[in-house]
Amino acid sequence: MYNEILGVWKLDPNDITAEQLYSETSMEFKDTGELIYIIYVKDKEYKMLMSYKIIGNLLITDQPSNPRQEETEFRILTDGKLELCFGGVKSIYIKVQ
């Protein structure tokens, strides 16, 4: 499952609930364990540089500027989309690269 998550994912534009909570976002998972999380607000991008690891169906992230591990359940859906469940809220991402 590790290789399936590598690449760039954007929030599914049909996921209205997640977009209202998180705004438009994207994530780039690199094979080095780096995660670039971007929030797009109007004409600006807010980047968070993080690290990640996968244990089973858990995505464990850590942001060095605010050190603390966060655990998010995830799965790759049959249509190839990425589903994250953080704090009981599900969000769907589409792989774009």
C-alpha positions as CSV (number, residue, x, y, z in Angstrom):
1,M,0.0,0.0,0.0
2,Y,3.0,2.3,0.5
3,N,3.7,2.6,-3.2
4,E,0.1,3.4,-4.0
5,I,0.1,6.5,-1.9
6,L,3.2,8.1,-3.5
7,G,2.6,11.1,-5.7
8,V,0.4,14.2,-5.7
9,W,-3.2,14.1,-4.6
10,K,-5.8,16.9,-4.7
11,L,-9.0,17.1,-2.7
12,D,-11.9,15.7,-4.8
13,P,-13.9,18.7,-6.0
14,N,-17.1,16.7,-5.4
15,D,-16.2,16.3,-1.7
16,I,-18.0,19.5,-0.7
17,T,-18.0,18.7,3.1
18,A,-14.2,18.3,3.2
19,E,-13.7,21.4,1.0
20,Q,-15.7,23.4,3.5
21,L,-13.7,22.1,6.4
22,Y,-10.2,22.2,4.8
23,S,-10.4,24.5,1.8
24,E,-8.8,23.3,-1.4
25,T,-5.8,21.2,-0.5
26,S,-3.2,18.9,-2.1
27,M,-0.7,16.5,-0.7
28,E,2.5,15.2,-2.2
29,F,3.9,12.0,-0.7
30,K,7.5,11.4,-1.6
31,D,9.4,8.1,-1.3
32,T,11.8,9.8,1.2
33,G,9.0,10.0,3.8
34,E,8.4,13.7,3.1
35,L,4.9,15.0,2.8
36,I,4.1,18.5,1.3
37,Y,0.6,19.6,2.4
38,I,-0.7,22.7,0.6
39,I,-3.8,24.7,1.4
40,Y,-5.0,27.0,-1.4
41,V,-6.8,30.2,-0.3
42,K,-7.7,32.7,-3.0
43,D,-4.4,33.6,-4.7
44,K,-2.1,32.2,-1.9
45,E,-0.6,28.8,-1.1
46,Y,0.2,27.8,2.5
47,K,2.7,24.9,2.5
48,M,3.4,22.6,5.4
49,L,6.5,20.4,5.2
50,M,5.9,17.2,7.1
51,S,7.2,13.7,7.5
52,Y,5.1,10.6,7.3
53,K,5.1,6.9,7.7
54,I,2.6,4.2,7.1
55,I,1.8,1.4,9.6
56,G,-1.0,-0.9,8.3
57,N,-3.9,1.4,7.4
58,L,-2.6,4.3,9.5
59,L,-0.9,7.4,8.0
60,I,1.3,8.8,10.7
61,T,2.4,12.4,10.1
62,D,4.6,14.8,12.0
63,Q,5.2,18.5,11.3
64,P,8.6,19.6,12.5
65,S,7.5,23.2,13.2
66,N,4.9,21.9,15.6
67,P,6.2,18.4,16.6
68,R,3.4,16.0,17.4
69,Q,2.4,12.8,15.6
70,E,-1.1,12.6,14.1
71,E,-2.7,9.4,13.0
72,T,-5.1,9.2,10.1
73,E,-6.8,6.1,8.9
74,F,-6.7,5.7,5.1
75,R,-7.5,3.4,2.3
76,I,-7.3,3.4,-1.5
77,L,-10.8,3.0,-2.9
78,T,-11.6,0.7,-5.8
79,D,-11.8,3.7,-8.1
80,G,-8.2,4.6,-7.2
81,K,-9.1,7.6,-4.9
82,L,-7.6,8.1,-1.5
83,E,-9.9,8.2,1.5
84,L,-8.7,9.7,4.7
85,C,-10.5,9.6,8.0
86,F,-9.2,12.2,10.5
87,G,-11.1,13.0,13.6
88,G,-14.1,11.1,12.3
89,V,-14.3,13.2,9.2
90,K,-13.7,11.5,5.8
91,S,-12.2,13.3,2.9
92,I,-11.5,12.0,-0.6
93,Y,-8.5,12.8,-2.8
94,I,-7.8,12.2,-6.5
95,K,-4.3,11.3,-7.7
96,V,-3.1,13.9,-10.2
97,Q,0.6,12.9,-10.5
